[in-house]
Amino acid sequence: MKEILIQNNLSLREVINKLNELGTKTLVVADNNNKLLGTISDGDIRRAIINGNSLDESIENIFNKNPKYVIENQYSVDYLHRIFLQEKYDLMPLLDKNKS
């Protein structure tokens, strides 16, 4: 899990490299205390580039600040599996009760 955590001060280029390195479609943006700030996906990056954002620009104004997430022990595995399939999620952070 730790490998998909990134800081919000990374550039688009750094995030693209991280996605490529890990072979994933989405990364979790967290603060220094690992508290969820949001997520950034390859789709978010494509839209940013289409909108004229520079690859050297910070992701601060690009990442999704209102991602879907799950609080641990809140839902059954079967329910979460159905939601993932229905909504076609690539990733949904699992947080503790403090949202970390």
Helices and strands as residue ranges (DSSP letters): G 2-4, E 5-6, H 12-22, E 26-30, E 36-41, H 42-50, G 59-61, E 70-71, H 77-87, E 94-95
